[in-house]
Every structure is written in C-alpha cells, then in structure tokens.
C-alpha cells in the first residue's frame, strides 16, 4: 500500500503507474477491479508459477469473452471502392485487408477504402492480381463490384513495367551476337552478367575488374565514361623522389654548449690583457707594405682596420679556435660603419664566426664577409 508515503516517493509513483496501466488495459474501472481481472490475482506472496499464470489467464479470457463481440471473418464490399467490416476482423483477414486498403473511419464498423496506391502496395508485397481477386471473393458477403475489379486489373497491368535495380558496371556492344557469345562462355560465370537489352549486359563487378576479366578471356573492350566517351589510359609516370631539403642554417647564435661556455670563461680571464695589448701586423699586410703596396702603418694603429684576404682571415680564425687566442678584427656593419673589436673565436662554420666579443662583453656571431681583416694580439 502507498498510504502515508510522500507524493514524490518512488513507491507512490510505481503504484500510480500500475493503476493507470490497469485502467488502460480494462482491468479496472473507476478504481474498481473488473470481475474477470480477479482471476489474475491467483498465487502466493512469493509469486505465481508458470502453470498458475497460464490457468489464471485462461480463466480471465473465459470471463471476458461474453463481454466482447465475436471476431468476424468477412467484409462487405461496396460499389464506391470501400469495404465495411461489421465487427473486429480475425487476425489474418485484418492483416491482408490492411495491406490492400486504407482505413477511412472507425467505430462500430470499420470502413476501408481501396485506392491505386493501396492496391499497388499489395502488389509490391508480392501479391498478384489473381491473388487479390481470390481474396476479395472469398471474404466478401457481397459480390465484388466491377469498379474494384477494374481498379485491381488496371494497377496490376501497369505495375512493374518499369524496373529499378543496381549494377556496378555494364557491357555495351552494337553486335548482339558478340554479347551472346560472351554469356555462353563458361568463363563468364564469375562475371555475374545479366542481359538487360539485346546490346547491354549488366555485371555486379566493378568496371576495372570487369575490364580486366574480359581481356583475360581474349576480348578487347574499352572503358567509357558516364557520358559515353572512350577513356584513354595513360601509363603511370615514373617520377624521381623529391630531394631532401638541407638543414636550415640558424639566423642567430647557436645554443651555448660546453665548448662555447669554456671559451667564454677563458676569454673573460684574458680580457684585460686583450683590451690593452697592441696587435701585431699580419704577415700578408707586412709583406704588402714591404713591397710598397701599402703605406707604412702609423705608430698608433688603433684607428686603422686590419686588412687581410678571406683565406687568411678564415685560417687565422680557425687557428685561434684551436689555440684559444684572442684576435683583433676589423668589422663593417650593415650601415657601412667600421669598427675594431677584440674577439676570442669559438666556432667557424657556415660563413659565420661565433666568438666572445671583449668590446661588447658578450658572445656574438659575425658574418665572415663583413670582417675586413684579423690581427693577432701582441704578447705582453
């Protein structure tokens, strides 16, 4: 019992749902239990057994039978393409009539109407015109009206004249004798060919497979497009694989590693000496001056940019990387302004030199083509 339970309690809701369903099924009315439904209360508190359920259902059906109309096994056909069911129809009759006709109205008697669409529905379900005529004659208490017979025959005559199906590919040939030869060949059994017209065969195989199989049988078919144009097959082009792009050259200075950090520390310790020491004249500059090609260097060469060729510059840079010596270089920036710098080279590669710049007190990377020349620092 749900007495005393809260309105929103689950037990209360379950009880309300059960009572509502019982009323929909006709087991109760106005809150009272129907007489035939009392037979369904048989059983113990543990629940009825399967045999008890079957016996209770049989007794309930016997008690309900006098209250329900007997199912009828016939209909009344009328000239206006309708059929009247004078009562509830037996199940096979109701199922067949529901396919052949549409329900127009319900009440004490159900009215069905036959239409071209409903008759076509019966033909689509596999019935023939003869089957429909026999069904109507067997279950109608009145003669089958001529308008209904004409409707069935007219729809059946037009039904299926146009067919819709699926085909993966087709074979078309103006010579129907050649198509007959293909279908008669035992090797064509795997092609699943079907003659659609004297000059057209349909197949369940894809077009490329059908083309290959026909060529293996000794025929010379050609592929065609959806518009009927012959497709031209071109041999596969053999292209060389793309070249692997080179590793990009970094724009800025590289990530400091152990060698770079050690060189920076070594250069810092020698910074005081490098900043105050005089630089030695390079061998190429000295030879050129002795040959009279360069003017004599002034006593204070601090404002003069060293001049060496690119080969001497790179060689001196690499030697300084190995020895750890500092160099005096001339450098021209992007604006064309020249300056002198004291650097301790760490790495020379890719047209750049990475070095500790004593002038700027930091590690920098310089393009080699902007270095006018190098000079070794004079000893103490």
Phi, psi and omega in degrees: 000144180261014181294137178082355180278154179293149183301326182268007182291147182297321180297321178297317180295318179298319179295318179295319179295318180296318179294322180294317179294322179298323179289322177296324180279354180083014179280336178229161176209122183055036177083359181255148181277131179294154183297318181289337181284343180295335179294338181280354181272004182292150178128175180259179179295334179282353180106146181286154175279173181296320178295321179295323179295315180297318180294319180294320179295321179295317179294322179294321178295320178295323179287333181274335185304316181295341183270350183248148177290150179288136176296143180255154182244026181213164177227170179241109179277140181237162186289344181270025178065034176238161176226136182249126175262111185289000180187185177296130184276152173296156191300312180300320179293317180296322181294315181291318180293328178293337177278320186276341185217162179256142178288124181261323179202155179234156179170221175297327176230137180267134181253127177249146177237133176270131178228163176303323180291321181290321177294320177298326177298321177293322177293322177295332180281000176105359178279149176257171179299322179296321178298319182291317178299317181294322179295314181295319181293328183282333187246003180259132176279351177244158178298149179289121181295148179298320179303324179289321177295319178297320180298315181296315182293321182293315179294321180293327180293325181269347184286130175082002178293331175250129184245146176235128180213186182237141176214133180284329181204172180214161175238125181240133181206135178289338180268099182292338177293326178292321177293323176297322178296321180294315181292333179281343180288130180296332181290345181275002180298323181287347181278347179054053182275147177218131183281113177270326180208167180304336182242012183225130173243140176252149181222152177272355180277153173297156183303319182294321178290320178297319179299316181294317181295319179295323177292325177294334178279356177103004179267167183235068180283160176236142179281147177227156182278179179295337178272357180093006179276145179289131179273132180263123179270127178254142178296150179297134178280133179263108182252143177289147179294150180295147179289144178285122181295145179292159178296134181295143177276125182296140179283321183262188179292149180290165177293129183302135174242188183298317181296319181294318180292319178297320179294323180295318178296317180296323181288325179296320181295331179264009186296317183299317181292320182291327183287333183256347184282151175278154179260148181274147178287135183291154183301318182293322179291319180295320179293320179293325179288322178294330178278358178085010181277337179239147176291159179294133181292142177292166181298320178257102183270016184297331182264002182260130177283132177296147182235118174217157177284170186296323181295315179295322180298312181294319181296318180293321178300313182293324177295321179291328177297319181287322184271341182080013180282157175268152182233155174255122183237155168258134186226135178244122182278185184294337179273359180088005180276129180267152178206161177252142182219149174253120183231156173243098184299141178242321183210139176234114180194151175060028180079014180228154173238128176258125187208161172274122182267111179292332182291316180269350180059045177199166178275129181226164175241128183242138171291136183294330183287349177264359178269118183285331181176172180228155176214139178284146178285140179288147179293169181290000000 
